[in-house]
């Protein structure tokens, strides 16, 4: 995937949003932030604290198949959500806002991080 840094991580194509349970999402954010470079893009959290949403490039939703997560975009006009200083999803706020995280998260990198996070959670829960 070729990316270029700008204030809008989705440029003209818009973005999709991968939503995961908060616990797995927070683990994945930690994993991504420990990686090299700008591995994690903007991340939303819902007001209830139940889920996190990772901003990914538009079109990701078409092939997303990670169990326990969903990926949504704007299917009606072929364009994903748009990012502004205000969160693009009602009832959410930024965990990592645009500007602090300039690029949309690479879906392949996110897929690996979510898998690693799920394994870490499973291992921790089995020790209880």
RASULPE-V262609 format. One record per residue. N is the residue number from 1. PHI is phi in radians with two decimals (999 if undefined). Layout:
# RASULPE-V262609
N;PHI
N;PHI
This chain:
# RASULPE-V262609
1;999
2;-1.68
3;-2.27
4;-2.38
5;-1.44
6;-2.73
7;-1.27
8;-1.88
9;-1.15
10;-2.00
11;0.79
12;-1.36
13;-1.44
14;1.39
15;-2.41
16;-1.92
17;-2.34
18;-1.62
19;-1.90
20;-2.39
21;-1.01
22;-0.98
23;-1.07
24;-1.16
25;-1.12
26;-1.15
27;-1.08
28;-1.13
29;-1.04
30;-1.04
31;-1.07
32;-1.15
33;-1.25
34;-1.38
35;-1.29
36;-1.38
37;1.28
38;-1.61
39;-1.35
40;-2.07
41;-1.62
42;-1.02
43;-2.32
44;-1.77
45;-2.27
46;-1.41
47;-1.11
48;-1.41
49;1.31
50;-1.51
51;-2.40
52;-2.11
53;-2.17
54;-1.65
55;-1.33
56;-2.23
57;-1.06
58;-0.98
59;1.72
60;-1.08
61;-1.02
62;-1.08
63;-2.08
64;-1.34
65;-2.51
66;-1.51
67;-1.01
68;1.47
69;-2.36
70;-2.29
71;-2.26
72;-2.20
73;-2.48
74;-1.70
75;-1.28
76;-1.18
77;-2.11
78;1.35
79;-2.05
80;-1.44
81;-1.23
82;-1.89
83;-1.85
84;-2.39
85;-1.02
86;-1.41
87;-1.01
88;-1.40
89;-2.07
90;-1.05
91;1.41
92;-2.30
93;-2.56
94;-1.43
95;-1.48
96;-2.16
97;-1.34
98;-1.01
99;1.81
100;-1.43
101;-2.27
102;-1.47
103;-1.86
104;-1.10
105;-1.22
106;-1.14
107;-1.01
108;-1.17
109;-1.17
110;-1.11
111;-0.99
112;-1.13
113;-1.12
114;-1.15
115;-1.12
116;-1.11
117;-1.09
118;-1.09
119;-1.14
120;-1.13
121;-1.15
122;-1.06
123;-1.12
124;-1.15
125;-1.19
126;-1.34
127;-1.50
128;-1.37
